[in-house]
Amino acid sequence: MIVPLLFSEVVNIHPVAIIVAILFFGGLWGFWGVFFAIPLGTLVNSVITVWPTVPPEKIKV
């Protein structure tokens, strides 16, 4: 299992997140999910990182 360690340095994602992405997308879309798991995992990580957060005082209830 050296592949997640190698890819984690390249795409700046934790190795466990790469394994989870492969399992998730592979279970969802089979072979093509495994094939595109790392790019999709990187995309999800980027979206989560740059998603704007709203301060609690700005939330109107």
C-alpha distance matrix in Angstrom:
0.0 3.8 5.5 6.6 7.6 9.5 11.0 12.0 14.2 15.7 16.7 17.2 15.4 13.5 9.7 10.9 13.4 11.2 9.6 13.2 14.5 12.6 13.8 17.2 18.1 16.7 18.9 21.7 21.9 19.9 18.6 20.2 18.6 15.1 16.5 18.0 15.7 14.8 18.4 19.8 17.7 19.0 22.4 22.4 21.3 24.2 26.7 26.0 26.4 29.7 31.2 34.6 35.4 38.9 40.5 41.8 45.4 45.3 44.5 47.8 48.1
3.8 0.0 3.8 5.7 5.2 6.3 8.8 10.0 11.4 13.0 14.6 15.2 14.2 12.8 9.4 11.7 14.0 11.6 11.2 14.9 15.7 14.2 16.1 19.2 19.6 18.7 21.3 23.7 23.6 21.8 20.2 21.2 19.9 16.3 17.0 18.3 16.3 14.5 17.8 19.8 17.7 18.2 21.8 22.3 20.9 23.3 26.2 25.7 25.6 28.8 30.7 34.0 35.1 38.7 40.2 41.8 45.3 45.1 44.7 48.1 48.7
5.5 3.8 0.0 3.8 5.4 5.1 6.1 8.4 10.3 10.9 12.1 13.5 12.5 11.9 8.7 11.2 12.4 9.3 9.5 13.3 13.2 11.5 14.1 16.9 16.8 16.0 19.0 21.0 20.6 19.0 17.2 17.9 16.6 13.1 13.4 14.6 12.9 11.0 14.2 16.4 14.7 15.2 18.7 19.5 18.4 20.7 23.5 23.5 23.5 26.5 28.4 31.9 33.2 36.9 38.7 40.4 43.8 43.4 42.9 46.2 47.0
6.6 5.7 3.8 0.0 3.8 5.5 5.1 5.8 8.7 9.9 10.2 10.9 9.1 8.2 4.9 7.6 8.7 6.1 6.8 10.3 10.6 9.9 12.4 14.7 15.1 15.1 17.8 19.6 19.8 18.8 17.6 17.9 15.9 12.9 13.7 14.1 11.5 9.4 12.9 14.5 12.1 12.7 16.4 16.6 15.3 17.8 20.6 20.2 20.2 23.4 25.2 28.6 29.7 33.4 35.0 36.7 40.2 39.8 39.3 42.7 43.4
7.6 5.2 5.4 3.8 0.0 3.8 5.6 5.2 6.8 9.1 10.4 10.3 9.4 8.2 5.6 9.0 10.7 8.9 10.0 13.3 13.8 13.6 15.9 18.2 18.8 18.9 21.5 23.3 23.6 22.6 21.3 21.5 19.6 16.6 17.2 17.3 14.9 12.3 15.4 17.2 14.6 14.5 18.3 18.7 16.7 18.9 22.0 21.4 20.8 24.0 26.2 29.4 30.4 34.1 35.4 37.2 40.6 40.5 40.2 43.7 44.6
9.5 6.3 5.1 5.5 3.8 0.0 3.8 5.5 5.7 6.8 9.2 10.1 10.4 10.4 8.5 12.1 12.9 10.5 12.2 15.5 15.1 14.6 17.5 19.7 19.5 19.5 22.6 24.1 23.8 22.8 21.0 20.9 19.5 16.5 16.2 16.5 14.8 11.8 14.3 16.9 14.9 14.2 18.0 19.1 17.3 18.9 22.2 22.2 21.5 24.3 26.7 30.0 31.4 35.2 36.8 38.8 42.1 41.7 41.6 45.2 46.3
11.0 8.8 6.1 5.1 5.6 3.8 0.0 3.8 5.4 5.1 6.1 7.9 7.9 9.0 7.6 11.0 10.8 8.0 10.5 13.4 12.3 12.2 15.5 17.1 16.5 17.1 20.2 21.3 21.0 20.4 18.8 18.2 16.6 14.0 13.6 13.2 11.6 8.3 10.6 13.2 11.4 10.6 14.2 15.5 14.0 15.5 18.8 19.1 18.6 21.2 23.6 27.0 28.6 32.4 34.2 36.3 39.6 38.9 38.8 42.2 43.4
12.0 10.0 8.4 5.8 5.2 5.5 3.8 0.0 3.8 5.5 5.5 5.3 4.9 5.6 5.4 9.0 8.8 7.4 10.2 12.5 12.1 12.9 15.8 17.1 17.2 18.3 21.0 22.0 22.3 22.1 21.0 20.3 18.2 16.0 16.1 15.1 12.8 9.5 11.8 13.7 11.0 10.0 13.8 14.4 12.1 13.9 17.2 16.9 16.1 19.1 21.5 24.7 26.0 29.7 31.3 33.3 36.6 36.2 36.2 39.7 40.8
14.2 11.4 10.3 8.7 6.8 5.7 5.4 3.8 0.0 3.8 5.8 5.4 7.3 8.4 8.7 12.4 12.4 11.1 14.0 16.3 15.7 16.5 19.5 20.8 20.7 21.8 24.6 25.5 25.5 25.4 24.0 23.1 21.3 19.1 18.7 17.7 15.9 12.3 13.9 16.3 13.9 12.1 15.7 16.9 14.2 15.3 18.9 18.8 17.2 19.9 22.8 25.7 27.2 30.9 32.3 34.7 37.7 37.4 37.7 41.3 42.7
15.7 13.0 10.9 9.9 9.1 6.8 5.1 5.5 3.8 0.0 3.8 5.8 8.2 10.5 10.8 14.3 13.4 11.6 14.8 17.0 15.5 16.2 19.6 20.5 19.7 20.9 24.1 24.6 24.1 24.2 22.5 21.2 19.8 17.8 16.7 15.5 14.5 10.7 11.4 14.4 12.8 10.5 13.8 15.8 13.6 14.0 17.7 18.4 17.0 19.1 22.1 25.2 27.1 30.9 32.7 35.2 38.1 37.4 37.7 41.3 42.9
16.7 14.6 12.1 10.2 10.4 9.2 6.1 5.5 5.8 3.8 0.0 3.8 5.7 9.0 10.1 12.9 11.1 9.7 13.4 14.8 13.0 14.4 17.7 18.0 17.2 19.0 21.9 22.0 21.9 22.4 21.2 19.5 17.7 16.3 15.5 13.6 12.2 8.5 8.8 11.3 9.5 6.8 10.2 12.0 9.9 10.3 13.9 14.6 13.5 15.7 18.5 21.7 23.7 27.5 29.4 31.9 34.9 34.1 34.2 37.7 39.3
17.2 15.2 13.5 10.9 10.3 10.1 7.9 5.3 5.4 5.8 3.8 0.0 3.8 6.8 9.1 11.8 10.3 10.2 13.7 14.8 13.8 15.8 18.6 18.9 18.8 20.8 23.3 23.6 24.0 24.6 23.8 22.3 20.1 18.7 18.5 16.5 14.5 11.0 11.7 13.4 10.8 8.3 11.6 12.4 9.4 10.1 13.8 13.6 11.9 14.6 17.4 20.4 21.9 25.6 27.2 29.6 32.6 32.1 32.4 36.1 37.6
15.4 14.2 12.5 9.1 9.4 10.4 7.9 4.9 7.3 8.2 5.7 3.8 0.0 3.8 6.4 8.4 6.5 6.9 10.4 11.2 10.5 12.8 15.3 15.5 15.9 17.9 20.2 20.6 21.4 22.0 21.6 20.4 17.8 16.4 16.9 15.0 12.3 9.4 10.9 11.7 8.4 7.2 10.6 10.6 7.7 9.8 12.9 12.2 11.4 14.7 16.8 20.0 21.1 24.9 26.5 28.5 31.8 31.4 31.3 34.8 36.0
13.5 12.8 11.9 8.2 8.2 10.4 9.0 5.6 8.4 10.5 9.0 6.8 3.8 0.0 3.9 5.5 5.2 6.6 9.0 10.0 10.7 12.8 14.6 15.3 16.5 18.1 20.0 21.0 22.2 22.5 22.3 21.8 18.9 17.2 18.3 16.9 13.8 11.4 13.7 14.1 10.5 10.4 13.8 12.9 10.2 13.0 15.6 14.1 13.6 17.2 18.9 22.0 22.6 26.1 27.4 29.1 32.5 32.5 32.2 35.7 36.6
9.7 9.4 8.7 4.9 5.6 8.5 7.6 5.4 8.7 10.8 10.1 9.1 6.4 3.9 0.0 3.8 5.4 5.1 6.4 8.7 9.8 10.8 12.6 14.2 15.4 16.3 18.3 19.9 20.9 20.5 20.1 20.1 17.4 15.1 16.5 15.9 12.7 10.6 13.7 14.4 11.1 11.8 15.3 14.7 12.7 15.6 18.2 17.0 17.0 20.5 22.1 25.3 26.0 29.5 30.9 32.4 35.9 35.9 35.4 38.8 39.5
10.9 11.7 11.2 7.6 9.0 12.1 11.0 9.0 12.4 14.3 12.9 11.8 8.4 5.5 3.8 0.0 3.8 5.3 5.1 6.2 8.5 9.9 10.6 12.1 14.1 15.0 16.3 18.1 19.7 19.5 19.8 20.0 16.9 15.0 17.1 16.5 12.8 11.7 15.0 14.7 11.2 12.9 15.9 14.4 12.8 16.3 18.2 16.5 17.2 20.8 21.7 24.9 25.2 28.6 29.9 31.0 34.7 34.7 33.8 37.1 37.5
13.4 14.0 12.4 8.7 10.7 12.9 10.8 8.8 12.4 13.4 11.1 10.3 6.5 5.2 5.4 3.8 0.0 3.8 5.4 5.0 6.0 8.6 9.8 10.2 11.8 13.6 15.0 16.1 17.7 18.1 18.5 18.1 14.8 13.5 15.5 14.1 10.4 9.3 12.1 11.4 7.7 9.5 12.3 10.6 9.2 12.8 14.5 13.1 14.0 17.5 18.4 21.7 22.3 25.7 27.4 28.7 32.3 32.0 31.1 34.4 34.9
11.2 11.6 9.3 6.1 8.9 10.5 8.0 7.4 11.1 11.6 9.7 10.2 6.9 6.6 5.1 5.3 3.8 0.0 3.8 5.4 5.0 6.2 8.6 9.8 10.5 11.6 13.9 15.1 16.0 15.9 15.7 15.4 12.5 10.6 12.2 11.2 7.8 6.4 9.8 9.9 6.9 8.7 11.9 11.3 10.4 13.6 15.7 15.1 16.0 19.1 20.3 23.8 24.9 28.4 30.4 31.8 35.4 34.8 34.0 37.2 37.9
9.6 11.2 9.5 6.8 10.0 12.2 10.5 10.2 14.0 14.8 13.4 13.7 10.4 9.0 6.4 5.1 5.4 3.8 0.0 3.8 5.4 5.1 6.2 8.5 10.1 10.3 12.0 14.1 15.3 14.6 14.8 15.3 12.4 10.1 12.6 12.6 9.0 9.0 12.6 12.3 9.7 12.3 15.0 14.0 13.6 17.0 18.7 17.8 19.1 22.3 23.1 26.6 27.3 30.7 32.6 33.7 37.3 37.0 35.8 38.9 39.2
13.2 14.9 13.3 10.3 13.3 15.5 13.4 12.5 16.3 17.0 14.8 14.8 11.2 10.0 8.7 6.2 5.0 5.4 3.8 0.0 3.8 5.5 5.1 5.9 8.4 9.6 10.4 12.0 14.0 14.1 15.2 15.4 11.9 10.8 13.7 12.9 9.1 9.9 13.0 11.5 8.9 12.0 14.0 12.1 12.3 15.9 16.9 15.7 17.6 20.8 20.9 24.4 24.9 28.1 30.0 30.9 34.6 34.2 32.8 35.7 35.8
14.5 15.7 13.2 10.6 13.8 15.1 12.3 12.1 15.7 15.5 13.0 13.8 10.5 10.7 9.8 8.5 6.0 5.0 5.4 3.8 0.0 3.8 5.5 5.1 5.8 7.9 9.6 10.3 11.6 12.3 13.0 12.5 8.9 8.3 10.7 9.3 5.6 6.8 9.4 7.8 5.7 9.2 10.9 9.5 10.4 13.7 14.6 14.3 16.3 19.0 19.4 23.0 24.1 27.4 29.7 30.9 34.4 33.6 32.4 35.3 35.6
12.6 14.2 11.5 9.9 13.6 14.6 12.2 12.9 16.5 16.2 14.4 15.8 12.8 12.8 10.8 9.9 8.6 6.2 5.1 5.5 3.8 0.0 3.8 5.6 5.5 5.5 8.1 9.7 10.3 9.8 10.0 10.3 7.2 5.4 8.4 8.4 5.1 7.1 10.3 9.5 8.3 11.6 13.5 12.8 13.8 16.8 17.9 17.9 19.8 22.5 22.9 26.7 27.8 31.1 33.5 34.7 38.2 37.4 36.1 38.9 39.2
13.8 16.1 14.1 12.4 15.9 17.5 15.5 15.8 19.5 19.6 17.7 18.6 15.3 14.6 12.6 10.6 9.8 8.6 6.2 5.1 5.5 3.8 0.0 3.8 5.8 5.2 5.9 8.4 10.1 9.5 10.9 11.9 8.7 7.6 11.2 11.4 8.4 10.7 13.7 12.2 11.0 14.5 16.0 14.6 15.8 19.1 19.7 19.2 21.5 24.3 24.3 27.8 28.6 31.7 33.9 34.7 38.3 37.7 36.0 38.7 38.6
17.2 19.2 16.9 14.7 18.2 19.7 17.1 17.1 20.8 20.5 18.0 18.9 15.5 15.3 14.2 12.1 10.2 9.8 8.5 5.9 5.1 5.6 3.8 0.0 3.8 5.5 5.3 6.2 8.7 9.5 11.7 11.7 8.1 8.6 11.9 11.1 8.1 10.9 13.0 10.6 9.7 13.5 14.2 12.3 14.1 17.3 17.3 16.9 19.6 22.1 21.6 25.2 26.0 28.9 31.3 32.0 35.6 34.7 32.9 35.5 35.3
18.1 19.6 16.8 15.1 18.8 19.5 16.5 17.2 20.7 19.7 17.2 18.8 15.9 16.5 15.4 14.1 11.8 10.5 10.1 8.4 5.8 5.5 5.8 3.8 0.0 3.8 5.4 4.9 5.9 7.3 9.0 8.2 4.5 6.1 8.9 7.8 5.7 9.3 10.7 8.3 8.8 12.4 12.7 11.7 14.1 16.7 16.7 17.2 19.8 21.9 21.6 25.3 26.6 29.6 32.4 33.4 36.8 35.6 33.9 36.5 36.6
16.7 18.7 16.0 15.1 18.9 19.5 17.1 18.3 21.8 20.9 19.0 20.8 17.9 18.1 16.3 15.0 13.6 11.6 10.3 9.6 7.9 5.5 5.2 5.5 3.8 0.0 3.8 5.4 5.4 4.5 6.3 7.2 4.3 4.5 8.1 8.7 7.2 10.8 12.8 11.3 11.7 15.1 15.9 15.3 17.3 20.0 20.4 20.8 23.3 25.5 25.4 29.1 30.3 33.3 36.0 36.9 40.4 39.3 37.6 40.1 40.1
18.9 21.3 19.0 17.8 21.5 22.6 20.2 21.0 24.6 24.1 21.9 23.3 20.2 20.0 18.3 16.3 15.0 13.9 12.0 10.4 9.6 8.1 5.9 5.3 5.4 3.8 0.0 3.8 5.9 5.6 8.8 10.0 7.3 8.3 11.8 12.1 10.5 14.0 15.9 13.7 13.9 17.6 18.1 16.7 19.0 21.9 21.7 21.7 24.5 26.8 26.2 29.7 30.6 33.3 35.9 36.5 40.1 39.0 37.0 39.2 38.9
21.7 23.7 21.0 19.6 23.3 24.1 21.3 22.0 25.5 24.6 22.0 23.6 20.6 21.0 19.9 18.1 16.1 15.1 14.1 12.0 10.3 9.7 8.4 6.2 4.9 5.4 3.8 0.0 3.8 6.1 9.4 9.2 6.6 9.2 11.9 11.4 10.3 14.0 15.0 12.4 13.3 16.9 16.5 15.2 18.0 20.5 19.9 20.3 23.4 25.1 24.3 27.8 28.9 31.5 34.3 35.0 38.4 37.0 35.0 37.1 36.8
21.9 23.6 20.6 19.8 23.6 23.8 21.0 22.3 25.5 24.1 21.9 24.0 21.4 22.2 20.9 19.7 17.7 16.0 15.3 14.0 11.6 10.3 10.1 8.7 5.9 5.4 5.9 3.8 0.0 3.8 6.5 5.9 4.5 7.7 9.5 9.5 9.7 13.5 14.1 12.0 13.8 17.0 16.6 16.2 19.1 21.2 20.8 21.8 24.7 26.2 25.7 29.3 30.8 33.6 36.6 37.5 40.8 39.2 37.4 39.5 39.5
19.9 21.8 19.0 18.8 22.6 22.8 20.4 22.1 25.4 24.2 22.4 24.6 22.0 22.5 20.5 19.5 18.1 15.9 14.6 14.1 12.3 9.8 9.5 9.5 7.3 4.5 5.6 6.1 3.8 0.0 3.8 5.6 5.2 6.5 8.7 10.2 10.3 13.9 15.3 13.9 15.3 18.5 18.8 18.5 21.0 23.3 23.4 24.3 26.9 28.7 28.5 32.2 33.6 36.5 39.4 40.3 43.7 42.3 40.5 42.8 42.7
18.6 20.2 17.2 17.6 21.3 21.0 18.8 21.0 24.0 22.5 21.2 23.8 21.6 22.3 20.1 19.8 18.5 15.7 14.8 15.2 13.0 10.0 10.9 11.7 9.0 6.3 8.8 9.4 6.5 3.8 0.0 3.8 5.4 5.2 6.2 8.7 9.8 12.9 14.2 13.8 15.4 18.1 18.7 19.2 21.4 23.5 24.1 25.2 27.4 29.2 29.5 33.2 35.0 38.1 40.9 42.1 45.5 44.1 42.5 45.0 45.1
20.2 21.2 17.9 17.9 21.5 20.9 18.2 20.3 23.1 21.2 19.5 22.3 20.4 21.8 20.1 20.0 18.1 15.4 15.3 15.4 12.5 10.3 11.9 11.7 8.2 7.2 10.0 9.2 5.9 5.6 3.8 0.0 3.8 5.4 4.8 6.1 8.2 11.3 11.7 11.2 13.5 15.9 16.0 16.9 19.4 21.0 21.4 23.0 25.2 26.6 26.9 30.6 32.6 35.7 38.8 40.2 43.4 41.8 40.3 42.7 43.1
18.6 19.9 16.6 15.9 19.6 19.5 16.6 18.2 21.3 19.8 17.7 20.1 17.8 18.9 17.4 16.9 14.8 12.5 12.4 11.9 8.9 7.2 8.7 8.1 4.5 4.3 7.3 6.6 4.5 5.2 5.4 3.8 0.0 3.8 5.4 5.3 5.6 9.2 10.2 8.8 10.6 13.5 13.7 13.9 16.4 18.4 18.8 19.9 22.3 24.0 24.1 27.9 29.6 32.7 35.6 36.9 40.2 38.8 37.3 39.7 40.1
15.1 16.3 13.1 12.9 16.6 16.5 14.0 16.0 19.1 17.8 16.3 18.7 16.4 17.2 15.1 15.0 13.5 10.6 10.1 10.8 8.3 5.4 7.6 8.6 6.1 4.5 8.3 9.2 7.7 6.5 5.2 5.4 3.8 0.0 3.8 5.5 5.0 8.0 10.1 9.9 10.7 13.4 14.7 15.1 16.8 19.1 20.1 21.0 22.9 25.0 25.5 29.3 31.0 34.3 37.0 38.3 41.7 40.5 39.2 41.9 42.2
16.5 17.0 13.4 13.7 17.2 16.2 13.6 16.1 18.7 16.7 15.5 18.5 16.9 18.3 16.5 17.1 15.5 12.2 12.6 13.7 10.7 8.4 11.2 11.9 8.9 8.1 11.8 11.9 9.5 8.7 6.2 4.8 5.4 3.8 0.0 3.8 5.8 7.7 8.8 9.7 11.4 13.2 14.3 15.6 17.3 18.9 20.2 21.7 23.3 25.0 25.9 29.7 31.8 35.1 38.0 39.6 42.9 41.5 40.4 43.1 43.7
18.0 18.3 14.6 14.1 17.3 16.5 13.2 15.1 17.7 15.5 13.6 16.5 15.0 16.9 15.9 16.5 14.1 11.2 12.6 12.9 9.3 8.4 11.4 11.1 7.8 8.7 12.1 11.4 9.5 10.2 8.7 6.1 5.3 5.5 3.8 0.0 3.8 5.8 5.6 6.1 8.4 10.1 10.7 12.2 14.2 15.5 16.6 18.3 19.9 21.4 22.3 26.1 28.3 31.6 34.5 36.3 39.5 37.9 36.9 39.7 40.5
15.7 16.3 12.9 11.5 14.9 14.8 11.6 12.8 15.9 14.5 12.2 14.5 12.3 13.8 12.7 12.8 10.4 7.8 9.0 9.1 5.6 5.1 8.4 8.1 5.7 7.2 10.5 10.3 9.7 10.3 9.8 8.2 5.6 5.0 5.8 3.8 0.0 3.8 5.7 5.2 5.8 8.5 9.8 10.3 11.9 14.0 15.2 16.2 18.0 20.0 20.7 24.6 26.4 29.7 32.4 34.0 37.4 36.1 35.0 37.9 38.5
14.8 14.5 11.0 9.4 12.3 11.8 8.3 9.5 12.3 10.7 8.5 11.0 9.4 11.4 10.6 11.7 9.3 6.4 9.0 9.9 6.8 7.1 10.7 10.9 9.3 10.8 14.0 14.0 13.5 13.9 12.9 11.3 9.2 8.0 7.7 5.8 3.8 0.0 3.8 5.4 4.9 6.1 8.5 9.8 10.3 12.1 14.2 15.2 16.2 18.4 19.7 23.5 25.4 29.0 31.5 33.4 36.7 35.6 34.9 37.9 38.9
18.4 17.8 14.2 12.9 15.4 14.3 10.6 11.8 13.9 11.4 8.8 11.7 10.9 13.7 13.7 15.0 12.1 9.8 12.6 13.0 9.4 10.3 13.7 13.0 10.7 12.8 15.9 15.0 14.1 15.3 14.2 11.7 10.2 10.1 8.8 5.6 5.7 3.8 0.0 3.8 5.4 5.1 6.2 8.7 9.8 10.5 12.4 14.3 15.2 16.7 18.2 21.9 24.3 27.8 30.6 32.7 35.8 34.3 33.8 36.8 37.9
19.8 19.8 16.4 14.5 17.2 16.9 13.2 13.7 16.3 14.4 11.3 13.4 11.7 14.1 14.4 14.7 11.4 9.9 12.3 11.5 7.8 9.5 12.2 10.6 8.3 11.3 13.7 12.4 12.0 13.9 13.8 11.2 8.8 9.9 9.7 6.1 5.2 5.4 3.8 0.0 3.8 5.3 4.9 6.2 8.5 9.8 10.5 12.3 14.1 15.5 16.3 20.0 22.2 25.6 28.5 30.4 33.5 32.0 31.1 34.0 34.9
17.7 17.7 14.7 12.1 14.6 14.9 11.4 11.0 13.9 12.8 9.5 10.8 8.4 10.5 11.1 11.2 7.7 6.9 9.7 8.9 5.7 8.3 11.0 9.7 8.8 11.7 13.9 13.3 13.8 15.3 15.4 13.5 10.6 10.7 11.4 8.4 5.8 4.9 5.4 3.8 0.0 3.8 5.4 5.1 6.1 8.6 9.9 10.6 12.2 14.4 15.3 19.1 20.8 24.3 26.9 28.7 32.0 30.8 30.0 33.1 34.0
19.0 18.2 15.2 12.7 14.5 14.2 10.6 10.0 12.1 10.5 6.8 8.3 7.2 10.4 11.8 12.9 9.5 8.7 12.3 12.0 9.2 11.6 14.5 13.5 12.4 15.1 17.6 16.9 17.0 18.5 18.1 15.9 13.5 13.4 13.2 10.1 8.5 6.1 5.1 5.3 3.8 0.0 3.8 5.5 5.0 6.1 8.6 9.9 10.4 12.4 14.1 17.8 19.9 23.6 26.1 28.3 31.4 30.2 29.8 33.0 34.3
22.4 21.8 18.7 16.4 18.3 18.0 14.2 13.8 15.7 13.8 10.2 11.6 10.6 13.8 15.3 15.9 12.3 11.9 15.0 14.0 10.9 13.5 16.0 14.2 12.7 15.9 18.1 16.5 16.6 18.8 18.7 16.0 13.7 14.7 14.3 10.7 9.8 8.5 6.2 4.9 5.4 3.8 0.0 3.8 5.4 5.1 6.2 8.6 9.8 10.8 12.0 15.7 18.2 21.7 24.6 26.9 29.8 28.2 27.7 30.8 32.2
22.4 22.3 19.5 16.6 18.7 19.1 15.5 14.4 16.9 15.8 12.0 12.4 10.6 12.9 14.7 14.4 10.6 11.3 14.0 12.1 9.5 12.8 14.6 12.3 11.7 15.3 16.7 15.2 16.2 18.5 19.2 16.9 13.9 15.1 15.6 12.2 10.3 9.8 8.7 6.2 5.1 5.5 3.8 0.0 3.8 5.5 5.2 6.2 8.6 10.2 10.5 14.3 16.2 19.6 22.4 24.2 27.4 26.0 25.2 28.3 29.3
21.3 20.9 18.4 15.3 16.7 17.3 14.0 12.1 14.2 13.6 9.9 9.4 7.7 10.2 12.7 12.8 9.2 10.4 13.6 12.3 10.4 13.8 15.8 14.1 14.1 17.3 19.0 18.0 19.1 21.0 21.4 19.4 16.4 16.8 17.3 14.2 11.9 10.3 9.8 8.5 6.1 5.0 5.4 3.8 0.0 3.8 5.5 5.2 6.1 8.8 10.0 13.6 15.3 18.9 21.3 23.4 26.6 25.5 25.1 28.5 29.7
24.2 23.3 20.7 17.8 18.9 18.9 15.5 13.9 15.3 14.0 10.3 10.1 9.8 13.0 15.6 16.3 12.8 13.6 17.0 15.9 13.7 16.8 19.1 17.3 16.7 20.0 21.9 20.5 21.2 23.3 23.5 21.0 18.4 19.1 18.9 15.5 14.0 12.1 10.5 9.8 8.6 6.1 5.1 5.5 3.8 0.0 3.8 5.4 5.0 6.3 8.4 11.9 14.3 18.0 20.5 23.1 25.9 24.6 24.6 27.9 29.6
26.7 26.2 23.5 20.6 22.0 22.2 18.8 17.2 18.9 17.7 13.9 13.8 12.9 15.6 18.2 18.2 14.5 15.7 18.7 16.9 14.6 17.9 19.7 17.3 16.7 20.4 21.7 19.9 20.8 23.4 24.1 21.4 18.8 20.1 20.2 16.6 15.2 14.2 12.4 10.5 9.9 8.6 6.2 5.2 5.5 3.8 0.0 3.8 5.4 5.4 5.8 9.6 12.1 15.5 18.5 20.9 23.7 22.0 21.7 24.9 26.5
26.0 25.7 23.5 20.2 21.4 22.2 19.1 16.9 18.8 18.4 14.6 13.6 12.2 14.1 17.0 16.5 13.1 15.1 17.8 15.7 14.3 17.9 19.2 16.9 17.2 20.8 21.7 20.3 21.8 24.3 25.2 23.0 19.9 21.0 21.7 18.3 16.2 15.2 14.3 12.3 10.6 9.9 8.6 6.2 5.2 5.4 3.8 0.0 3.8 5.7 5.3 8.8 10.3 13.8 16.4 18.4 21.6 20.4 20.0 23.3 24.7
26.4 25.6 23.5 20.2 20.8 21.5 18.6 16.1 17.2 17.0 13.5 11.9 11.4 13.6 17.0 17.2 14.0 16.0 19.1 17.6 16.3 19.8 21.5 19.6 19.8 23.3 24.5 23.4 24.7 26.9 27.4 25.2 22.3 22.9 23.3 19.9 18.0 16.2 15.2 14.1 12.2 10.4 9.8 8.6 6.1 5.0 5.4 3.8 0.0 3.8 5.8 8.6 10.2 14.0 16.1 18.7 21.5 20.6 20.8 24.4 26.2
29.7 28.8 26.5 23.4 24.0 24.3 21.2 19.1 19.9 19.1 15.7 14.6 14.7 17.2 20.5 20.8 17.5 19.1 22.3 20.8 19.0 22.5 24.3 22.1 21.9 25.5 26.8 25.1 26.2 28.7 29.2 26.6 24.0 25.0 25.0 21.4 20.0 18.4 16.7 15.5 14.4 12.4 10.8 10.2 8.8 6.3 5.4 5.7 3.8 0.0 3.8 6.2 8.9 12.5 15.0 18.0 20.4 18.9 19.5 23.0 25.1
31.2 30.7 28.4 25.2 26.2 26.7 23.6 21.5 22.8 22.1 18.5 17.4 16.8 18.9 22.1 21.7 18.4 20.3 23.1 20.9 19.4 22.9 24.3 21.6 21.6 25.4 26.2 24.3 25.7 28.5 29.5 26.9 24.1 25.5 25.9 22.3 20.7 19.7 18.2 16.3 15.3 14.1 12.0 10.5 10.0 8.4 5.8 5.3 5.8 3.8 0.0 3.8 6.4 9.8 12.9 15.5 18.0 16.3 16.4 19.7 21.7
34.6 34.0 31.9 28.6 29.4 30.0 27.0 24.7 25.7 25.2 21.7 20.4 20.0 22.0 25.3 24.9 21.7 23.8 26.6 24.4 23.0 26.7 27.8 25.2 25.3 29.1 29.7 27.8 29.3 32.2 33.2 30.6 27.9 29.3 29.7 26.1 24.6 23.5 21.9 20.0 19.1 17.8 15.7 14.3 13.6 11.9 9.6 8.8 8.6 6.2 3.8 0.0 3.8 6.7 9.7 12.7 14.8 12.9 13.6 16.9 19.3
35.4 35.1 33.2 29.7 30.4 31.4 28.6 26.0 27.2 27.1 23.7 21.9 21.1 22.6 26.0 25.2 22.3 24.9 27.3 24.9 24.1 27.8 28.6 26.0 26.6 30.3 30.6 28.9 30.8 33.6 35.0 32.6 29.6 31.0 31.8 28.3 26.4 25.4 24.3 22.2 20.8 19.9 18.2 16.2 15.3 14.3 12.1 10.3 10.2 8.9 6.4 3.8 0.0 3.8 6.4 9.2 11.7 10.4 10.9 14.5 16.7
38.9 38.7 36.9 33.4 34.1 35.2 32.4 29.7 30.9 30.9 27.5 25.6 24.9 26.1 29.5 28.6 25.7 28.4 30.7 28.1 27.4 31.1 31.7 28.9 29.6 33.3 33.3 31.5 33.6 36.5 38.1 35.7 32.7 34.3 35.1 31.6 29.7 29.0 27.8 25.6 24.3 23.6 21.7 19.6 18.9 18.0 15.5 13.8 14.0 12.5 9.8 6.7 3.8 0.0 3.8 6.3 8.3 6.6 7.3 11.0 13.5
40.5 40.2 38.7 35.0 35.4 36.8 34.2 31.3 32.3 32.7 29.4 27.2 26.5 27.4 30.9 29.9 27.4 30.4 32.6 30.0 29.7 33.5 33.9 31.3 32.4 36.0 35.9 34.3 36.6 39.4 40.9 38.8 35.6 37.0 38.0 34.5 32.4 31.5 30.6 28.5 26.9 26.1 24.6 22.4 21.3 20.5 18.5 16.4 16.1 15.0 12.9 9.7 6.4 3.8 0.0 3.8 5.5 5.6 7.2 10.9 13.4
41.8 41.8 40.4 36.7 37.2 38.8 36.3 33.3 34.7 35.2 31.9 29.6 28.5 29.1 32.4 31.0 28.7 31.8 33.7 30.9 30.9 34.7 34.7 32.0 33.4 36.9 36.5 35.0 37.5 40.3 42.1 40.2 36.9 38.3 39.6 36.3 34.0 33.4 32.7 30.4 28.7 28.3 26.9 24.2 23.4 23.1 20.9 18.4 18.7 18.0 15.5 12.7 9.2 6.3 3.8 0.0 3.8 5.4 5.5 8.9 10.6
45.4 45.3 43.8 40.2 40.6 42.1 39.6 36.6 37.7 38.1 34.9 32.6 31.8 32.5 35.9 34.7 32.3 35.4 37.3 34.6 34.4 38.2 38.3 35.6 36.8 40.4 40.1 38.4 40.8 43.7 45.5 43.4 40.2 41.7 42.9 39.5 37.4 36.7 35.8 33.5 32.0 31.4 29.8 27.4 26.6 25.9 23.7 21.6 21.5 20.4 18.0 14.8 11.7 8.3 5.5 3.8 0.0 3.8 5.6 7.9 10.3
45.3 45.1 43.4 39.8 40.5 41.7 38.9 36.2 37.4 37.4 34.1 32.1 31.4 32.5 35.9 34.7 32.0 34.8 37.0 34.2 33.6 37.4 37.7 34.7 35.6 39.3 39.0 37.0 39.2 42.3 44.1 41.8 38.8 40.5 41.5 37.9 36.1 35.6 34.3 32.0 30.8 30.2 28.2 26.0 25.5 24.6 22.0 20.4 20.6 18.9 16.3 12.9 10.4 6.6 5.6 5.4 3.8 0.0 3.8 6.3 9.6
44.5 44.7 42.9 39.3 40.2 41.6 38.8 36.2 37.7 37.7 34.2 32.4 31.3 32.2 35.4 33.8 31.1 34.0 35.8 32.8 32.4 36.1 36.0 32.9 33.9 37.6 37.0 35.0 37.4 40.5 42.5 40.3 37.3 39.2 40.4 36.9 35.0 34.9 33.8 31.1 30.0 29.8 27.7 25.2 25.1 24.6 21.7 20.0 20.8 19.5 16.4 13.6 10.9 7.3 7.2 5.5 5.6 3.8 0.0 3.8 6.4
47.8 48.1 46.2 42.7 43.7 45.2 42.2 39.7 41.3 41.3 37.7 36.1 34.8 35.7 38.8 37.1 34.4 37.2 38.9 35.7 35.3 38.9 38.7 35.5 36.5 40.1 39.2 37.1 39.5 42.8 45.0 42.7 39.7 41.9 43.1 39.7 37.9 37.9 36.8 34.0 33.1 33.0 30.8 28.3 28.5 27.9 24.9 23.3 24.4 23.0 19.7 16.9 14.5 11.0 10.9 8.9 7.9 6.3 3.8 0.0 3.8
48.1 48.7 47.0 43.4 44.6 46.3 43.4 40.8 42.7 42.9 39.3 37.6 36.0 36.6 39.5 37.5 34.9 37.9 39.2 35.8 35.6 39.2 38.6 35.3 36.6 40.1 38.9 36.8 39.5 42.7 45.1 43.1 40.1 42.2 43.7 40.5 38.5 38.9 37.9 34.9 34.0 34.3 32.2 29.3 29.7 29.6 26.5 24.7 26.2 25.1 21.7 19.3 16.7 13.5 13.4 10.6 10.3 9.6 6.4 3.8 0.0
